[in-house]
Amino acid sequence: MSETHDLRYPVGPQNIPANITPDDIRGAMQDIAELPEQIREAVRGLSEDQLDTPYREGGWTVRQVVHHVGDSHMTAFHRVRRALTEDWPEIHGYNEKLFAELGDRTAPVEWSLDAIEGTHARWVMMLEHMQEADWQRGFRHSERGSQTLAHATMLYAWHSRHHVAHITGLRARMGW
């Protein structure tokens, strides 16, 4: 890792292709399917002090990252469900930073790990049952504009890899 490596983006910034192929979607679905085991493994054996260590200076703690992934991915799952049952619904963003500071930020990581596991099992099952035309359905995000389900799936695959790498990168740097 170079000294100029940006710890905020350990797998690089989002880079979603303009033309998303079926192979891209299959790979993204695999990333989403693998996240629960990967994030659980990333935190396995960490002490409470290690869970409360920021992954970078000024960043969230490992515990906050896990809870954030739970919040974010439950929200994404709901957004996809809405897009499959409504005609381009309007969805709204939320203040992730304030969510990470709420009183449950010190909750056991196991709570969010369990929520991630159940959410992802249902999410992947739902994605596997989508028809080709469903990938072009989508939603209108209040801050980011229109997104197809193909795009959203690619985004959350990246998000999965991104946050697991925050934790595994910290473990590598700290020798945990």
Summary of the structure (lengths in Angstrom):
residues: 176
radius of gyration: 16.4
end to end distance: 17.0
largest distance: 49.2
contacts: 495
relative contact order: 0.22
helix: 62%
strand: 7%
